[in-house]
């Protein structure tokens, strides 16, 4: 069985992305913070209906598609191997990566206290932005979380990486993917991803 060794703090970060309805506004919040917050609100509403299976998965997919730049995240997690893949292979990898990412964070939402979530500041450099937050957990810890976003189409800011205490979630996945490819092959990685997404584990 395959296990993705993502630090527990990264799981907390992913959980934050979907459960933050009660938070203080950033002073002079700009479009990155406002749009990320709006997408998170949409996702939070979708997950609030988790006991009603019909339509829930589609609503969660729609909200996460609005929030995350799946192609950018998939490309960064694959690094140099992305350039060697065909268009069809890139499409499949992006779909599998998105499926894996969704399952991981949805399964970890109970680990944080959403009522104490705080947006702190944002910085913008051209089409790149970082939204800084803190996440108090139910265990009493406070974790620094940064959302790294990109202006994807000239209008919508979408998350392409998340950092917990300075640790990149995408870099963590990249190291795991690189290890699998190095020890076996790209095809082996894809097979493992297919199994994981299919099994929902």
C-alpha positions as CSV (number, residue, x, y, z in Angstrom):
1,X,0.0,0.0,0.0
2,X,1.3,3.5,-0.8
3,X,1.6,6.2,1.9
4,X,2.2,9.8,1.1
5,X,4.4,11.2,3.9
6,X,3.2,14.8,4.1
7,X,4.0,16.5,7.5
8,X,1.1,16.9,9.8
9,X,1.4,20.6,9.7
10,X,0.8,20.5,5.9
11,X,-2.4,18.6,6.6
12,X,-3.5,21.3,8.9
13,X,-2.8,23.9,6.2
14,X,-4.9,22.0,3.7
15,X,-7.7,21.8,6.3
16,X,-7.6,25.5,6.8
17,X,-8.3,26.1,3.1
18,X,-11.8,24.7,3.6
19,X,-13.0,25.7,7.0
20,X,-12.4,29.3,7.8
21,X,-15.8,31.2,8.0
22,X,-15.0,33.1,11.2
23,X,-11.9,35.2,10.8
24,X,-10.8,38.8,11.2
25,X,-10.3,40.8,8.0
26,X,-6.9,41.9,6.8
27,X,-6.4,45.6,7.0
28,X,-6.6,47.0,3.4
29,X,-7.1,43.5,2.0
30,X,-6.6,43.4,-1.7
31,X,-7.9,41.1,-4.5
32,X,-5.8,38.1,-3.6
33,X,-7.1,37.9,0.0
34,X,-10.6,38.7,-1.0
35,X,-10.8,36.2,-3.8
36,X,-9.1,33.4,-1.8
37,X,-11.5,34.1,1.1
38,X,-14.5,34.0,-1.2
39,X,-13.4,30.6,-2.7
40,X,-12.9,29.3,0.8
41,X,-16.3,30.4,1.8
42,X,-17.8,28.6,-1.2
43,X,-15.9,25.4,-0.2
44,X,-16.9,25.7,3.4
45,X,-20.6,25.8,2.3
46,X,-20.1,22.8,0.1
47,X,-18.5,20.8,2.9
48,X,-21.3,21.8,5.3
49,X,-23.6,19.6,3.3
50,X,-21.2,16.6,3.6
51,X,-24.0,14.4,5.1
52,X,-26.0,14.8,1.9
53,X,-24.0,12.9,-0.7
54,X,-26.0,13.9,-3.7
55,X,-24.5,16.9,-5.3
56,X,-21.9,17.4,-2.5
57,X,-18.9,16.0,-4.4
58,X,-19.7,18.2,-7.5
59,X,-20.0,21.2,-5.2
60,X,-16.6,20.5,-3.5
61,X,-15.0,20.0,-6.9
62,X,-16.4,23.3,-8.2
63,X,-15.1,25.1,-5.1
64,X,-11.7,23.6,-5.2
65,X,-11.3,24.2,-8.9
66,X,-12.0,27.9,-8.2
67,X,-9.5,28.0,-5.4
68,X,-6.6,26.0,-6.7
69,X,-4.5,26.2,-9.9
70,X,-4.3,22.5,-10.4
71,X,-2.1,22.6,-13.5
72,X,0.5,24.9,-11.9
73,X,0.5,22.7,-8.7
74,X,0.9,19.5,-10.8
75,X,3.6,21.0,-12.9
76,X,5.6,22.1,-9.9
77,X,5.2,18.8,-8.1
78,X,6.6,16.9,-11.1
79,X,9.4,19.4,-11.9
80,X,11.6,18.3,-14.9
81,X,9.5,15.2,-15.5
82,X,6.6,17.5,-16.7
83,X,8.5,18.6,-19.8
84,X,9.0,14.9,-20.8
85,X,5.3,14.1,-20.7
86,X,2.8,14.3,-23.6
87,X,-0.3,16.5,-23.4
88,X,-2.4,13.5,-22.6
89,X,-0.1,12.4,-19.8
90,X,0.0,15.9,-18.3
91,X,-3.8,16.0,-18.3
92,X,-4.0,12.7,-16.5
93,X,-1.4,13.6,-14.0
94,X,-3.1,16.9,-13.2
95,X,-6.4,15.1,-12.7
96,X,-4.9,12.5,-10.4
97,X,-2.9,15.1,-8.4
98,X,-6.1,17.1,-7.9
99,X,-7.9,14.0,-6.7
100,X,-5.2,13.1,-4.3
101,X,-5.0,16.7,-2.9
102,X,-8.7,17.0,-2.4
103,X,-9.0,13.7,-0.5
104,X,-6.1,14.6,1.8
105,X,-7.4,17.9,3.0
106,X,-11.0,17.0,3.3
107,X,-10.0,14.1,5.6
108,X,-8.1,16.5,7.9
109,X,-10.6,19.3,8.5
110,X,-11.3,18.2,12.0
111,X,-7.7,19.1,13.1
112,X,-8.1,22.9,13.3
113,X,-10.3,25.4,15.0
114,X,-11.8,27.5,12.2
115,X,-13.3,30.1,14.5
116,X,-9.8,31.4,15.4
117,X,-8.4,31.5,11.9
118,X,-6.7,34.8,11.0
119,X,-5.7,36.5,7.8
120,X,-2.7,38.7,8.6
121,X,-1.3,40.4,5.5
122,X,-0.7,40.1,1.8
123,X,2.1,41.0,-0.6
124,X,1.7,41.4,-4.3
125,X,4.5,41.3,-6.9
126,X,3.1,41.4,-10.5
127,X,1.0,38.4,-11.0
128,X,2.3,36.6,-7.8
129,X,0.9,37.1,-4.3
130,X,1.4,35.7,-0.8
131,X,-1.4,35.8,1.7
132,X,-0.1,35.3,5.3
133,X,-2.3,33.7,7.9
134,X,-2.1,32.0,11.3
135,X,-4.0,28.9,12.3
136,X,-4.7,28.1,16.0
137,X,-5.4,24.4,16.3
138,X,-7.7,22.6,18.7
139,X,-4.7,21.4,20.6
140,X,-3.7,25.0,21.4
141,X,-0.8,25.4,18.9
142,X,-0.6,28.4,16.5
143,X,0.8,27.7,13.0
144,X,2.0,30.2,10.4
145,X,0.4,29.4,7.0
146,X,1.1,31.2,3.7
147,X,-1.0,30.9,0.6
148,X,1.1,31.4,-2.6
149,X,-1.2,32.6,-5.3
150,X,-1.0,33.5,-9.0
151,X,-3.3,35.7,-11.1
152,X,-4.2,32.9,-13.5
153,X,-6.2,34.5,-16.2
154,X,-5.9,38.2,-15.5
155,X,-8.9,38.1,-13.1
156,X,-8.8,35.3,-10.6
157,X,-6.1,34.7,-8.0
158,X,-5.7,31.0,-7.5
159,X,-3.5,29.1,-5.0
160,X,-0.5,27.3,-6.5
161,X,1.3,26.4,-3.3
162,X,0.8,26.4,0.5
163,X,3.5,26.7,3.1
164,X,3.3,25.7,6.8
165,X,5.9,27.2,9.0
166,X,7.9,27.8,5.9
167,X,7.6,24.3,4.5
168,X,6.1,24.0,1.0
169,X,3.4,21.3,0.5
170,X,4.2,21.2,-3.2
171,X,7.9,20.6,-2.5
172,X,7.0,17.8,-0.1
173,X,5.0,16.0,-2.8
174,X,7.7,16.7,-5.4
175,X,10.3,14.9,-3.2
176,X,8.0,11.9,-2.9
177,X,7.2,11.8,-6.6
178,X,10.9,12.1,-7.5
179,X,11.8,9.2,-5.2
180,X,9.2,6.9,-6.8
181,X,10.3,7.8,-10.3
182,X,13.9,7.5,-9.4
183,X,13.5,4.1,-7.8
184,X,11.1,2.8,-10.4
185,X,9.5,4.9,-13.2
186,X,7.0,7.6,-14.1
187,X,4.5,4.8,-15.0
188,X,4.9,3.4,-11.5
189,X,4.0,6.7,-10.0
190,X,0.9,7.0,-12.2
191,X,-0.2,3.5,-11.2
192,X,0.2,4.3,-7.5
193,X,-1.7,7.6,-8.0
194,X,-4.5,5.8,-9.8
195,X,-4.8,3.3,-7.0
196,X,-4.8,5.9,-4.3
197,X,-7.4,8.1,-6.0
198,X,-9.6,5.1,-6.8
199,X,-9.4,3.7,-3.2
200,X,-9.9,7.1,-1.7
201,X,-7.1,6.5,0.9
